[in-house]
Amino acid sequence: IFSDSLIQLRPIYDIIDSSFLAVFINSKTARYQLDKFCSTTAGNFSINGTNLKKVEVPIFKIEEQQAIVEKANSLMALCDELEQQVDNSQTQVEQLMQSCLKEVFEQESN
């Protein structure tokens, strides 16, 4: 999200972990809240500091925040792995299709 000026988020390190804040900002919950406060101009979204302060961030114990970040990271790694498997499967399907078509056309030409 861009604004007319750059907004820097500074977590209070003994209350919120910056990695947790990054995970939260990318969550559906945060996106929903941000969408309520964003203004749209020519397809571009922007939010000002006043509205950004209205976003409610859940606060857990630091240990819980770190556990959430670890779980989110492991799930993202799993998603990346699954995405790679899907890409590999699509490549294999395309190769199989090309092989089948080649065989069909070779049989027709004989």
C-alpha positions as CSV (number, residue, x, y, z in Angstrom):
1,I,0.0,0.0,0.0
2,F,1.4,3.3,-1.0
3,S,0.5,6.7,0.3
4,D,1.5,10.2,-0.7
5,S,4.2,9.9,1.9
6,L,6.0,6.8,3.3
7,I,4.6,5.4,6.5
8,Q,7.1,3.5,8.6
9,L,5.7,1.0,11.1
10,R,7.8,0.7,14.2
11,P,6.8,-2.2,16.4
12,I,7.3,-1.9,20.2
13,Y,9.8,-4.7,20.4
14,D,8.9,-5.9,23.9
15,I,5.2,-6.1,22.9
16,I,5.2,-7.2,19.2
17,D,7.7,-9.0,17.1
18,S,8.4,-7.4,13.7
19,S,8.1,-10.8,12.0
20,F,4.7,-11.3,13.5
21,L,3.7,-7.9,12.4
22,A,4.7,-8.8,8.8
23,V,2.7,-12.0,9.0
24,F,-0.3,-10.2,10.4
25,I,-0.1,-7.4,7.7
26,N,-0.3,-10.1,5.0
27,S,-3.3,-11.9,6.6
28,K,-6.9,-11.7,5.5
29,T,-7.8,-10.1,8.8
30,A,-5.4,-7.2,8.2
31,R,-6.3,-6.9,4.5
32,Y,-10.0,-6.7,5.4
33,Q,-9.3,-3.9,7.9
34,L,-7.0,-2.1,5.5
35,D,-9.6,-2.3,2.7
36,K,-12.1,-0.4,4.9
37,F,-9.7,2.5,5.4
38,C,-8.0,2.6,1.9
39,S,-9.0,5.2,-0.6
40,T,-8.9,4.3,-4.3
41,T,-7.7,6.7,-7.0
42,A,-7.3,5.5,-10.5
43,G,-7.0,1.9,-9.4
44,N,-4.3,2.8,-6.8
45,F,-4.9,2.1,-3.1
46,S,-3.6,4.5,-0.4
47,I,-4.0,4.8,3.3
48,N,-2.9,7.6,5.6
49,G,-1.3,7.4,9.0
50,T,-4.5,8.4,10.8
51,N,-6.4,5.5,9.2
52,L,-3.5,3.1,9.6
53,K,-3.7,3.7,13.4
54,K,-7.3,2.3,13.3
55,V,-6.1,-1.2,12.3
56,E,-6.5,-3.5,15.2
57,V,-3.4,-5.8,15.6
58,P,-3.9,-8.8,17.9
59,I,-1.3,-8.9,20.6
60,F,-0.1,-12.3,22.0
61,K,2.8,-13.1,24.2
62,I,6.1,-12.8,22.4
63,E,6.6,-16.6,22.5
64,E,3.2,-17.1,20.9
65,Q,3.9,-14.5,18.2
66,Q,7.2,-16.3,17.4
67,A,5.4,-19.7,17.3
68,I,2.8,-18.2,14.9
69,V,5.6,-16.8,12.7
70,E,7.3,-20.3,12.7
71,K,4.1,-22.0,11.8
72,A,3.3,-19.4,9.1
73,N,6.8,-19.8,7.6
74,S,6.5,-23.6,7.6
75,L,3.1,-23.4,5.9
76,M,4.5,-21.0,3.3
77,A,7.4,-23.4,2.7
78,L,4.8,-26.2,2.2
79,C,2.8,-24.0,-0.2
80,D,6.0,-23.3,-2.2
81,E,6.7,-27.0,-2.3
82,L,3.2,-27.8,-3.4
83,E,3.3,-25.1,-6.1
84,Q,6.5,-26.6,-7.4
85,Q,4.9,-30.0,-7.5
86,V,1.9,-28.6,-9.4
87,D,4.3,-26.9,-11.9
88,N,6.2,-30.2,-12.3
89,S,2.9,-32.1,-12.9
90,Q,1.8,-29.6,-15.5
91,T,5.1,-29.9,-17.3
92,Q,4.8,-33.7,-17.2
93,V,1.2,-33.5,-18.5
94,E,2.3,-31.2,-21.4
95,Q,5.2,-33.6,-22.3
96,L,2.8,-36.6,-22.2
97,M,0.3,-34.8,-24.4
98,Q,3.0,-33.9,-26.9
99,S,4.2,-37.5,-26.9
100,C,0.7,-38.8,-27.5
101,L,0.1,-36.3,-30.3
102,K,3.4,-37.2,-31.9
103,E,2.6,-40.9,-31.8
104,V,-0.9,-40.3,-33.3
105,F,0.5,-38.2,-36.1
106,E,3.3,-40.7,-36.8
107,Q,0.7,-43.5,-37.0
108,E,-1.5,-41.5,-39.4
109,S,1.4,-40.7,-41.7
110,N,2.2,-44.5,-42.0
